[in-house]
Amino acid sequence: SALSANAPLARCTSFRIGGPADLLLTPTSVAMLAAALSTARRIGLPVTILGGGTNVLVSDRGVRGLVVRLGRAFDYRRWEPTDDGSCAVVEAGAATRLSKLVAEAVQRGYGGIEFAAGIPGSVGGGALMNTGAFGGELGDAIDCISGVTLAGEVVDLVRSRLDFSYRKLALTDVLVITSARFRLARSSTAKLRSTVQTVQAKRRTK
């Protein structure tokens, strides 16, 4: 079921601790998410957004109101190479593991996010935090972000409306990010794999 009551949150976090949510919603579509947030706003139900659950501590007392966690329906990648093959646009669902997107980009021979190899968390969380490492930032590769406001409005924010800064994406409204569209440049798979190995080695030493 997409909606469950008294749902334990320990299984939703990387630390595997935490009490229950009064209500836990795992929406199966953007439309379902929008309807749920709109209803919660109308009846005054508190809403908590839980992303991939990486580095999140949940109290044993749990969380009151509605907790929203994006699941399988938001774990996808849609690739569209440009006509000349010089780059590709990929739309990644917000629940996609960042490591999975990086691995897929490297395999296909597209660069721009390889610095993020080994960084835990999801695409949605990475976009919201403008995840970065070793001189690269996720925001540099993002063309558009789609999401739903807490009022239930579905929005698409193109690059000109995105204000990325160090480890932050400034948003006018609180947004449940549902997907991000990346523009990645064609590169050598061998070179990308070498970069990933270097990045992962540096990360292990630190």
C-alpha positions in Angstrom: 0.0 0.0 0.0 1.2 3.5 -0.8 -0.1 4.8 2.6 0.6 3.1 5.9 -0.2 4.0 9.5 2.2 3.7 12.4 5.0 2.9 10.0 8.5 2.2 11.5 11.1 4.6 10.0 14.2 2.7 11.1 14.0 0.7 7.9 14.0 3.9 5.9 17.3 5.4 7.2 20.9 4.4 6.8 21.4 4.3 10.6 18.5 1.8 10.9 17.1 3.6 13.9 13.9 5.6 14.6 10.3 5.3 15.7 7.2 5.2 13.7 5.6 7.8 11.4 1.9 8.4 12.1 1.4 8.1 8.4 4.0 7.1 5.8 3.3 7.8 2.1 5.3 6.2 -0.7 3.7 7.8 -3.7 3.5 5.8 -7.0 3.2 8.9 -9.2 3.6 12.7 -9.2 -0.1 13.1 -9.3 -0.5 11.0 -6.1 2.2 13.0 -4.4 0.5 16.3 -5.4 -2.9 15.2 -4.2 -1.6 14.0 -0.9 0.3 17.2 -0.2 -2.7 19.3 -1.2 -4.9 17.4 1.2 -2.4 17.6 4.0 -2.2 21.4 3.6 -6.0 21.7 3.5 -6.5 19.7 6.8 -3.5 21.1 8.5 -1.5 17.8 8.7 2.2 18.3 9.3 4.4 17.0 6.5 8.0 15.7 6.8 10.0 14.9 3.7 12.4 11.9 4.0 14.7 11.4 1.0 17.0 8.4 0.7 17.4 8.4 4.5 21.2 8.8 4.4 22.7 10.4 7.5 19.3 11.1 9.0 18.5 10.4 12.7 14.9 9.7 13.6 13.9 9.9 17.3 12.5 6.7 18.9 9.4 8.8 19.5 8.8 8.8 15.8 7.4 11.6 13.6 4.0 13.1 13.9 1.8 13.7 10.8 2.6 12.6 7.3 6.1 11.5 6.2 6.7 11.3 2.5 9.3 9.0 1.0 9.8 8.6 -2.7 10.2 4.9 -3.7 10.6 2.8 -6.8 8.3 4.9 -9.0 10.9 7.7 -8.7 14.0 5.5 -9.3 14.6 5.7 -13.1 16.9 7.2 -15.8 15.7 8.4 -19.2 18.6 9.0 -21.6 18.4 11.2 -24.7 21.6 11.7 -26.7 21.8 14.8 -28.8 21.8 14.6 -32.6 25.5 15.2 -32.9 26.4 12.9 -30.0 28.4 15.5 -28.2 26.3 15.3 -25.1 23.3 13.7 -23.6 20.4 14.8 -21.5 19.3 12.3 -18.8 16.3 12.7 -16.6 16.8 10.9 -13.3 14.1 10.3 -10.8 14.8 11.8 -7.4 14.9 8.4 -5.6 17.7 7.2 -7.9 20.9 6.5 -6.0 23.5 9.1 -7.1 26.1 6.3 -7.3 23.8 4.4 -9.8 23.5 7.5 -12.0 27.3 8.1 -12.0 28.0 4.4 -12.9 25.5 4.6 -15.8 27.0 7.8 -17.1 30.5 6.4 -17.0 29.4 3.2 -18.7 27.7 5.2 -21.5 30.7 7.5 -21.9 29.3 10.8 -20.6 31.1 13.0 -18.1 30.2 15.8 -15.7 29.2 14.0 -12.6 32.0 11.5 -12.1 33.3 13.4 -9.1 30.3 12.2 -7.2 31.4 8.5 -7.3 31.0 7.1 -3.9 28.8 9.8 -2.5 25.8 8.3 -0.7 22.3 9.5 -1.1 19.8 10.1 -3.8 19.6 12.4 -6.8 16.9 14.5 -5.1 19.0 15.0 -2.0 22.1 15.6 -4.1 20.3 18.3 -6.1 18.9 20.0 -3.0 22.3 20.1 -1.3 24.2 20.8 -4.5 26.4 17.9 -3.6 30.1 18.3 -4.5 33.5 16.9 -4.2 37.0 17.4 -5.6 36.2 20.6 -7.4 32.9 19.5 -8.9 29.3 20.4 -8.0 26.1 18.6 -9.1 24.4 21.9 -9.9 26.9 22.5 -12.7 25.3 19.6 -14.7 21.6 20.2 -13.9 19.4 21.8 -16.6 16.0 21.5 -14.8 14.5 20.3 -11.6 10.9 19.1 -11.3 9.0 18.8 -8.1 5.8 19.4 -6.0 5.3 22.2 -3.5 3.8 21.6 -0.1 0.6 23.1 -1.5 0.4 20.4 -4.1 1.6 22.5 -7.1 3.6 20.6 -9.7 6.5 22.8 -10.9 9.4 22.6 -13.4 12.4 24.9 -12.6 14.7 25.5 -15.5 18.3 26.4 -15.0 17.7 30.2 -15.1 15.4 29.8 -12.1 17.9 27.7 -10.1 20.1 29.4 -7.6 22.9 27.0 -6.7 25.6 28.0 -4.2 28.1 26.1 -2.1 26.3 22.9 -0.9 22.9 24.5 -1.3 20.0 25.1 -3.7 18.0 28.2 -2.8 14.3 27.6 -3.4 11.4 30.1 -3.0 9.1 27.4 -1.8 9.7 24.1 0.0 9.8 21.5 -2.8 9.6 17.8 -2.9 12.0 17.2 -5.8 10.7 14.4 -8.1 13.3 14.5 -10.8 16.4 16.3 -12.1 17.5 16.7 -15.7 21.3 16.6 -16.3 23.3 17.6 -19.4 26.4 15.6 -19.7 29.3 15.8 -22.2 30.6 13.0 -24.3 33.9 11.6 -22.9 36.2 8.6 -23.0 34.9 5.8 -20.9 38.4 4.8 -20.0 39.2 8.3 -18.8 36.0 8.5 -16.8 36.7 5.2 -15.1 40.2 6.3 -14.2 38.7 9.5 -12.7 36.2 7.4 -10.7 39.0 5.2 -9.4 41.0 8.2 -8.3 38.1 9.9 -6.6 37.1 6.7 -4.7 40.8 6.2 -3.6 40.9 9.8 -2.3 37.6 9.3 -0.5 38.8 6.1 1.2 41.9 7.9 2.5 39.8 10.7 4.0 
